[in-house]
Amino acid sequence: MSEDSKTFEKIIVDAGLPLTETAAKARWNQEATDAESPFNNNSAYSPFWRIITALITAPLLWLVKDFLLLQLLPNMFLKSAKGPFLELFGWAVNLPKKLAEKAEGILIFNRVLTAGEVVIPVGTIVQSPVINGKVYHVVTAQSATLLDGVASITVPCVAAEVGAGYNLPAGFYGVLPVPLAGIDSVTNPVNWLQSAGADEEKDDDYRLRIRNQFTAGNQFHTDAVYTKIITSFANINTRNVFFEHNAPRGPGTANAYILMDVGQPSQQLLADIESHVMNDGNHGHGDDLRVFAMPETTHNLIVTITPQPNLTLEEKQALKDSVQGAVAAAFRQNNQYAISVTQPWSEFSFSRLAGELHALFPDLYLVRFNLASIVNQLSVARLSSLQVVLDA
């Protein structure tokens, strides 16, 4: 039982309301005694008490336990409110819940033989490799033509669906499910993402924004005020905004560093946020706030795995692919696995990652890493290379 549930139970008990059938029966006996109407036929098998239980006690316990304890009391407080009740808290401070959005960016189409023209139609589909059973698709947003003698061209694209999972790092979109005559390869380059995709805001993230709103309602541009402004963008949440104080460029200056749950924020996104703060009148008098992507430390990671005995070759390969995807998720390359991710101001533990991998994949017998941990200050750990070795 959570601490919140214990608190709500105490509120109910302190108010004198019964939480169990035994307590309700004792309360009815006391009420009858207080009313000077005692009765002796109080056996558990008494028809009278069966009727009382059916007609009064059961509905009472439903009201107290199912409605009051599980619904009404939790949704009266910001800390525990959910769904539409949480949105009422947001409405009270003029902070609507952020909706899901599609990722938008660019692709680069390449060819080796440059003679002649090649047309890339609007709606051309480019997909990612399979990540935990899911394939991500982006489609070209307009047609483009590779002119005679031109080897490559940049084409705008949009995700097939809404969601933050489409914010994959550079190089992940490189598969043409339907071959395009004259095109040898396609990829999403570094800083390909111009408008990041976003899931509908989760209750926990929304709760943090609402809580921050209470500290942002002042005359001074504190961290809370700037966090409120920055997290108004659909793909940024309160947990992923960090500040550097101490006047990095002189008095009145500060830096904001942005993280994303999947991938890296594009230069376009950072420029849009900074322009919204500095050019649209959303900064404090004399303030100079610059917006950057969170600095990164890069690491070459080798993961050696030993499967459980008696797996087939196909099962071993599937396990290897799954472990690779899950480790990549821990370094913010996808969001298809429930796993701890790298964070600034923390130590990333590979022993904890090993435990999470064992919980995710029962076919995994042993896992080893070439690193013990990664310590980050105001930076986030990324992978420069990831190699999963099958030791069996």
Secondary structure as GFF3:
##gff-version 3
##sequence-region A 1 392
A	DSSP	alpha_helix	3	14	.	.	.	ID=ss1
A	DSSP	alpha_helix	21	34	.	.	.	ID=ss2
A	DSSP	alpha_helix	47	52	.	.	.	ID=ss3
A	DSSP	pi_helix	53	57	.	.	.	ID=ss4
A	DSSP	alpha_helix	58	61	.	.	.	ID=ss5
A	DSSP	pi_helix	62	72	.	.	.	ID=ss6
A	DSSP	three_ten_helix	74	76	.	.	.	ID=ss7
A	DSSP	alpha_helix	83	92	.	.	.	ID=ss8
A	DSSP	beta_strand	102	110	.	.	.	ID=ss9
A	DSSP	beta_strand	118	120	.	.	.	ID=ss10
A	DSSP	beta_strand	125	127	.	.	.	ID=ss11
A	DSSP	beta_strand	137	140	.	.	.	ID=ss12
A	DSSP	beta_strand	144	146	.	.	.	ID=ss13
A	DSSP	beta_strand	152	162	.	.	.	ID=ss14
A	DSSP	three_ten_helix	164	166	.	.	.	ID=ss15
A	DSSP	beta_strand	185	187	.	.	.	ID=ss16
A	DSSP	beta_strand	193	195	.	.	.	ID=ss17
A	DSSP	alpha_helix	203	216	.	.	.	ID=ss18
A	DSSP	alpha_helix	223	230	.	.	.	ID=ss19
A	DSSP	three_ten_helix	238	240	.	.	.	ID=ss20
A	DSSP	beta_strand	241	244	.	.	.	ID=ss21
A	DSSP	beta_strand	253	258	.	.	.	ID=ss22
A	DSSP	alpha_helix	267	278	.	.	.	ID=ss23
A	DSSP	beta_strand	288	293	.	.	.	ID=ss24
A	DSSP	beta_strand	296	307	.	.	.	ID=ss25
A	DSSP	alpha_helix	313	330	.	.	.	ID=ss26
A	DSSP	beta_strand	346	349	.	.	.	ID=ss27
A	DSSP	alpha_helix	350	360	.	.	.	ID=ss28
A	DSSP	beta_strand	364	369	.	.	.	ID=ss29
A	DSSP	beta_strand	373	376	.	.	.	ID=ss30
A	DSSP	beta_strand	380	390	.	.	.	ID=ss31
###
